[in-house]
């Protein structure tokens, strides 16, 4: 092995097995000192105000909420001169076009249509035209029938929501209304976000008002409304303070400008049999308001582990002020070379006399012409103080 290669290998090991330690350099500069304290103050305010107080980072958080929802609608209305109640209007159940054909083979590849089931036969109609035979209800659905005015009374219908939730991490179970409410309260109360936030009975007209929707507009085409039940609980307080908040939104609002599939509707049928045994049905196409109950939740409780982690993160982040000030001192202020000489120093394992000589040489650096620097040695840990003279 040549001397040059041996020197490179030795240099690699020498550089690898080194140790770096911090060195305190006190810089007496008003501008740098103010920047340092402002950055530190902002970091401290962020951690105290946002991380700990707002986000409650000292807590364990459980978002795996378990939920069950039951609903009940009440109200009577007049529709097409017929009195309707819950049994009439709370349903969904579901019923195209006629196909011309020449032979049975034209119908065998088709399956189920909206109006019935294809038998696979091509039959001749009363006018001599041939069409695929359908087994279904006659006549087929006719969308050309004049529309009927919506049931105005639906605006005063009420929806009762019964929601129970559980946070499995903390084994906490809650309900959306107090267990001590009586029958009289349930029969008379109506939800109000300010005056009666615990009432589980919601008036349809009020829900539409909260979503900025008009009843007359939504009743003509139908629509889908979301009722959001949000549970955000601080379990460091009493469990009785764990209460839901409600918010309301129009879920199908994005489709309101479309020319097709606007609003919400469904079909359902009612069956009856005539005295001669013939079965009939009345097919209804209902434009309705669909309510979806959406439940979300988050619960938190004090725990030492996240508290310690975030406290350590806060103290570590305070050091960012030092990093910023170092960048300013090393690159933008007069006397940067002097600061570099004091901040970075290389020490090797040599004899004492040689070490002292090397230390004195490493501390010397060119002084700027316009700025005179004063050096002070402190008596502890080899800290240096740098300050500008007038």
C-alpha positions as CSV (number, residue, x, y, z in Angstrom):
1,X,0.0,0.0,0.0
2,X,1.4,3.4,-1.0
3,X,2.0,6.2,1.4
4,X,-0.7,8.3,-0.3
5,X,-3.4,5.5,0.1
6,X,-2.3,4.9,3.7
7,X,-2.7,8.6,4.4
8,X,-6.2,8.7,3.0
9,X,-7.3,5.7,5.0
10,X,-5.8,7.2,8.2
11,X,-7.5,10.6,7.4
12,X,-10.8,8.8,7.0
13,X,-10.6,7.1,10.4
14,X,-9.3,10.3,12.0
15,X,-12.3,12.3,10.6
16,X,-14.8,9.6,11.5
17,X,-13.8,9.2,15.1
18,X,-14.3,12.8,16.1
19,X,-16.6,14.5,18.7
20,X,-18.4,17.8,18.5
21,X,-19.4,19.7,21.6
22,X,-21.3,23.0,22.0
23,X,-19.4,26.2,22.8
24,X,-21.1,29.2,24.3
25,X,-20.6,32.5,22.6
26,X,-22.4,35.5,24.1
27,X,-23.1,38.2,21.5
28,X,-24.0,41.6,22.9
29,X,-26.2,42.9,20.1
30,X,-29.5,44.6,20.6
31,X,-30.9,43.6,17.1
32,X,-29.9,40.0,17.3
33,X,-31.1,39.7,20.9
34,X,-34.5,41.2,20.1
35,X,-34.9,38.8,17.1
36,X,-34.0,35.9,19.3
37,X,-36.5,36.7,22.1
38,X,-39.3,37.5,19.6
39,X,-38.9,34.1,17.9
40,X,-38.7,32.3,21.2
41,X,-41.9,34.1,22.4
42,X,-43.8,33.2,19.3
43,X,-42.9,29.6,19.7
44,X,-43.9,29.5,23.3
45,X,-47.2,31.2,22.6
46,X,-47.9,28.8,19.7
47,X,-47.3,25.7,21.9
48,X,-49.2,27.0,24.9
49,X,-52.1,28.7,23.1
50,X,-52.6,26.3,20.1
51,X,-51.0,23.0,20.9
52,X,-51.9,22.6,24.6
53,X,-55.0,24.8,25.1
54,X,-56.8,24.6,21.7
55,X,-55.7,21.1,20.5
56,X,-55.3,19.6,24.0
57,X,-52.1,17.8,23.0
58,X,-51.7,16.6,26.6
59,X,-54.6,14.1,26.1
60,X,-55.1,10.7,24.6
61,X,-57.6,11.0,21.7
62,X,-60.3,8.4,20.8
63,X,-62.0,8.9,17.4
64,X,-63.2,5.3,17.0
65,X,-66.7,6.2,18.0
66,X,-69.4,3.5,18.1
67,X,-72.9,4.8,17.3
68,X,-76.5,3.8,16.9
69,X,-79.3,6.0,15.6
70,X,-83.1,5.6,15.6
71,X,-85.5,8.1,14.1
72,X,-89.3,8.6,14.1
73,X,-91.3,11.0,12.0
74,X,-94.6,12.4,13.0
75,X,-97.2,14.6,11.2
76,X,-100.4,14.6,9.1
77,X,-100.9,16.2,5.8
78,X,-103.3,16.6,2.9
79,X,-102.1,15.3,-0.5
80,X,-104.3,15.3,-3.6
81,X,-107.4,15.6,-1.3
82,X,-106.3,12.6,0.7
83,X,-105.2,12.6,4.3
84,X,-101.7,11.1,4.7
85,X,-99.8,10.0,7.8
86,X,-96.5,8.3,8.5
87,X,-97.6,5.0,7.0
88,X,-98.3,6.7,3.7
89,X,-95.2,8.9,3.2
90,X,-92.3,7.2,5.0
91,X,-91.4,4.5,2.5
92,X,-89.0,3.8,-0.1
93,X,-89.6,0.8,-2.6
94,X,-89.0,0.7,-6.3
95,X,-90.7,0.2,-11.4
96,X,-88.9,2.1,-20.3
97,X,-89.2,2.0,-23.0
98,X,-90.9,-0.4,-25.4
99,X,-88.6,-2.3,-27.8
100,X,-89.4,-3.0,-31.3
101,X,-88.4,-6.4,-32.7
102,X,-88.7,-8.7,-35.7
103,X,-88.2,-12.1,-34.2
104,X,-87.8,-13.7,-30.7
105,X,-84.0,-13.5,-31.1
106,X,-84.2,-9.7,-30.8
107,X,-85.7,-10.1,-27.3
108,X,-83.7,-13.0,-25.9
109,X,-80.6,-10.9,-25.2
110,X,-82.5,-8.4,-23.1
111,X,-83.2,-8.9,-19.4
112,X,-85.1,-6.9,-16.8
113,X,-86.6,-3.5,-17.7
114,X,-88.0,-0.9,-15.4
115,X,-91.5,-1.8,-16.4
116,X,-91.3,-5.6,-16.0
117,X,-89.5,-8.7,-17.1
118,X,-89.0,-9.6,-20.7
119,X,-90.3,-13.0,-21.7
120,X,-88.1,-13.4,-24.7
121,X,-91.0,-13.4,-27.2
122,X,-91.6,-11.0,-30.0
123,X,-95.4,-10.4,-30.2
124,X,-97.6,-8.5,-32.6
125,X,-99.6,-5.5,-31.3
126,X,-103.1,-4.4,-32.2
127,X,-101.8,-2.2,-35.0
128,X,-99.5,-4.8,-36.5
129,X,-96.4,-3.5,-34.9
130,X,-94.0,-6.0,-33.2
131,X,-92.5,-5.5,-29.8
132,X,-90.8,-7.6,-27.1
133,X,-93.4,-9.0,-24.7
134,X,-93.1,-7.8,-21.0
135,X,-94.5,-9.4,-18.0
136,X,-95.4,-6.6,-15.7
137,X,-98.1,-4.1,-14.6
138,X,-100.2,-2.4,-17.1
139,X,-100.3,0.4,-18.0
140,X,-96.6,1.3,-17.7
141,X,-95.5,4.3,-15.7
142,X,-96.5,7.5,-17.3
143,X,-94.4,10.6,-16.4
144,X,-96.6,12.9,-18.5
145,X,-99.3,13.0,-15.8
146,X,-99.8,16.5,-14.4
147,X,-97.8,17.1,-11.2
148,X,-99.7,17.5,-8.0
149,X,-99.0,20.3,-5.6
150,X,-96.7,19.3,-2.7
151,X,-98.1,18.6,0.8
152,X,-97.6,22.0,2.5
153,X,-98.2,20.5,6.0
154,X,-94.8,18.6,5.7
155,X,-93.1,21.8,6.7
156,X,-94.4,21.3,10.3
157,X,-93.6,17.6,10.5
158,X,-91.2,16.6,13.3
159,X,-88.2,14.2,13.4
160,X,-87.3,12.5,16.6
161,X,-83.6,11.5,16.8
162,X,-82.4,9.0,19.4
163,X,-78.6,8.6,19.2
164,X,-76.3,6.7,21.6
165,X,-72.6,6.6,21.3
166,X,-69.6,5.0,23.0
167,X,-65.9,5.8,23.2
168,X,-64.3,2.4,23.6
169,X,-60.9,3.6,24.6
170,X,-62.3,5.3,27.8
171,X,-65.5,3.0,28.1
172,X,-67.7,6.1,28.1
173,X,-71.3,5.8,26.8
174,X,-73.5,8.8,26.2
175,X,-77.0,9.7,24.7
176,X,-78.0,12.7,22.8
177,X,-80.5,13.9,25.4
178,X,-80.6,13.8,29.2
179,X,-82.0,10.7,30.8
180,X,-84.0,12.7,33.3
181,X,-86.3,14.5,30.8
182,X,-89.9,13.6,31.2
183,X,-92.8,12.9,28.8
184,X,-94.2,16.4,29.0
185,X,-90.9,17.9,27.9
186,X,-90.6,15.5,24.9
187,X,-94.1,16.3,23.7
188,X,-93.7,20.1,23.8
189,X,-90.0,20.9,23.1
190,X,-88.5,21.8,19.7
191,X,-84.8,21.9,18.9
192,X,-83.3,25.4,19.0
193,X,-79.5,25.8,18.9
194,X,-79.5,28.7,21.4
195,X,-82.5,28.2,23.7
196,X,-83.1,24.5,23.5
197,X,-80.0,22.7,22.3
198,X,-80.8,19.4,24.1
199,X,-84.2,18.7,22.6
200,X,-84.1,15.7,20.2
201,X,-87.1,16.8,18.2
202,X,-86.5,18.7,15.0
203,X,-89.1,20.6,12.9
204,X,-88.7,20.0,9.1
205,X,-89.1,23.7,8.4
206,X,-86.5,24.7,10.9
207,X,-84.0,22.2,9.5
208,X,-84.5,23.7,6.0
209,X,-84.0,27.2,7.4
210,X,-80.7,26.1,9.0
211,X,-79.5,24.9,5.5
212,X,-80.8,28.2,3.8
213,X,-83.3,26.2,1.7
214,X,-86.9,27.2,0.8
215,X,-89.5,24.5,1.6
216,X,-91.5,25.4,-1.6
217,X,-88.3,24.9,-3.8
218,X,-87.2,21.7,-2.3
219,X,-90.7,20.2,-2.1
220,X,-91.1,20.4,-5.9
221,X,-88.0,18.4,-6.8
222,X,-87.1,16.7,-3.6
223,X,-83.7,16.9,-1.9
224,X,-81.3,15.2,0.6
225,X,-80.5,16.8,3.9
226,X,-77.7,15.8,6.2
227,X,-78.2,16.1,10.0
228,X,-74.7,16.0,11.6
229,X,-74.5,14.9,15.2
230,X,-71.0,15.9,16.5
231,X,-69.5,14.6,19.7
232,X,-66.4,16.5,20.9
233,X,-65.8,15.6,24.5
234,X,-63.2,16.7,27.1
235,X,-63.3,13.8,29.5
236,X,-61.0,15.6,32.0
237,X,-64.3,17.3,32.9
238,X,-67.5,15.7,34.1
239,X,-69.0,13.1,31.7
240,X,-72.3,15.1,31.9
241,X,-70.6,17.9,30.0
242,X,-70.1,15.5,27.0
243,X,-73.0,16.6,24.8
244,X,-73.6,16.6,21.1
245,X,-73.8,19.6,18.7
246,X,-76.0,19.6,15.6
247,X,-75.3,21.0,12.2
248,X,-77.3,20.7,8.9
249,X,-76.3,20.7,5.3
250,X,-77.8,20.1,1.8
251,X,-76.0,16.9,0.6
252,X,-77.2,17.0,-3.0
253,X,-76.5,20.7,-3.5
254,X,-73.8,20.0,-6.1
255,X,-76.5,18.5,-8.4
256,X,-78.9,21.4,-8.3
257,X,-77.6,23.0,-11.5
258,X,-77.8,19.7,-13.5
259,X,-80.5,19.1,-16.0
260,X,-80.9,15.5,-15.1
261,X,-81.0,13.7,-11.7
262,X,-82.0,16.8,-9.8
263,X,-83.4,16.5,-6.3
264,X,-84.6,13.3,-4.8
265,X,-87.5,11.0,-5.7
266,X,-88.5,7.4,-5.3
267,X,-91.4,5.1,-6.3
268,X,-93.6,2.9,-4.2
269,X,-96.8,0.9,-4.9
270,X,-100.0,0.1,-3.0
271,X,-101.8,-3.1,-3.9
272,X,-105.5,-4.1,-3.9
273,X,-107.7,-6.8,-5.4
274,X,-111.1,-6.3,-7.1
275,X,-114.2,-8.4,-6.3
276,X,-113.6,-10.5,-9.5
277,X,-110.1,-11.4,-8.2
278,X,-108.1,-9.1,-10.5
279,X,-105.0,-7.7,-8.7
280,X,-104.4,-4.0,-9.1
281,X,-101.8,-1.5,-7.8
282,X,-101.4,2.2,-7.6
283,X,-97.9,3.4,-8.4
284,X,-96.6,6.5,-6.7
285,X,-93.6,8.6,-7.7
286,X,-92.8,10.7,-4.7
287,X,-90.6,13.8,-4.6
288,X,-89.4,13.8,-1.1
289,X,-87.0,15.1,1.4
290,X,-84.5,12.4,2.5
291,X,-82.8,12.9,5.9
292,X,-79.4,11.3,6.5
293,X,-78.1,11.2,10.1
294,X,-74.3,11.5,10.2
295,X,-72.5,10.9,13.5
296,X,-68.9,11.8,14.3
297,X,-67.0,12.2,17.5
298,X,-63.7,12.7,19.3
299,X,-62.9,12.3,23.0
300,X,-59.8,13.2,24.9
301,X,-58.4,12.6,28.4
302,X,-55.1,13.5,30.1
303,X,-52.2,11.1,29.6
304,X,-48.6,11.5,30.6
305,X,-47.1,10.1,27.4
306,X,-48.4,12.7,24.9
307,X,-47.8,15.4,27.5
308,X,-44.1,14.6,27.9
309,X,-43.7,14.3,24.1
310,X,-45.2,17.7,23.4
311,X,-43.4,19.4,26.2
312,X,-40.0,18.1,24.9
313,X,-41.1,19.2,21.4
314,X,-41.8,22.7,22.8
315,X,-38.4,23.0,24.5
316,X,-36.7,21.7,21.4
317,X,-38.5,24.2,19.1
318,X,-37.4,27.1,21.3
319,X,-33.9,26.4,19.9
320,X,-35.1,27.6,16.5
321,X,-34.5,31.1,17.6
322,X,-30.8,30.3,18.1
323,X,-30.6,28.8,14.6
324,X,-32.1,31.9,13.0
325,X,-29.8,34.2,14.9
326,X,-26.8,32.2,13.9
327,X,-27.7,32.6,10.3
328,X,-27.9,36.3,10.7
329,X,-24.6,36.6,12.6
330,X,-22.7,34.3,10.2
331,X,-23.9,35.9,7.0
332,X,-25.4,39.4,7.4
333,X,-23.8,41.4,10.3
334,X,-20.4,43.1,10.5
335,X,-17.9,41.1,12.4
336,X,-19.2,37.7,11.0
337,X,-15.6,36.4,10.6
338,X,-14.9,37.1,14.3
339,X,-18.1,35.3,15.3
340,X,-17.2,32.3,13.1
341,X,-13.7,32.1,14.7
342,X,-15.2,32.1,18.2
343,X,-18.1,29.7,17.4
344,X,-16.1,27.0,15.5
345,X,-12.8,25.8,16.9
346,X,-11.0,22.6,16.1
347,X,-9.0,20.8,18.9
348,X,-6.6,17.9,18.4
349,X,-4.9,15.7,20.9
350,X,-1.4,17.3,20.9
351,X,1.0,18.3,23.7
352,X,0.0,21.0,26.0
353,X,2.4,23.7,24.7
354,X,1.4,22.9,21.1
355,X,-2.3,22.9,22.0
356,X,-2.0,26.4,23.6
357,X,-0.2,27.7,20.6
358,X,-2.9,26.2,18.2
359,X,-5.7,27.6,20.3
360,X,-4.2,31.1,20.2
361,X,-3.7,30.9,16.4
362,X,-7.3,29.7,15.9
363,X,-8.7,32.6,17.8
364,X,-7.0,35.2,15.6
365,X,-9.0,36.5,12.7
366,X,-9.0,39.6,10.6
367,X,-10.9,42.5,12.2
368,X,-13.2,44.6,10.1
369,X,-12.0,48.1,9.5
370,X,-15.3,49.9,10.5
371,X,-16.2,47.8,13.5
372,X,-14.1,47.3,16.6
373,X,-14.9,44.2,18.6
374,X,-14.4,43.6,22.3
375,X,-13.6,40.1,23.5
376,X,-14.3,38.9,27.1
377,X,-13.5,35.5,28.5
378,X,-15.9,34.3,31.1
379,X,-14.7,32.2,34.0
380,X,-17.1,29.3,33.3
381,X,-17.0,26.6,30.6
382,X,-14.9,28.6,28.2
383,X,-17.7,30.9,27.1
384,X,-16.9,33.9,25.0
385,X,-18.6,37.3,25.0
386,X,-18.6,39.4,21.8
387,X,-19.8,43.0,21.8
388,X,-19.3,46.0,19.6
389,X,-17.4,49.0,20.9
390,X,-18.5,52.6,20.1
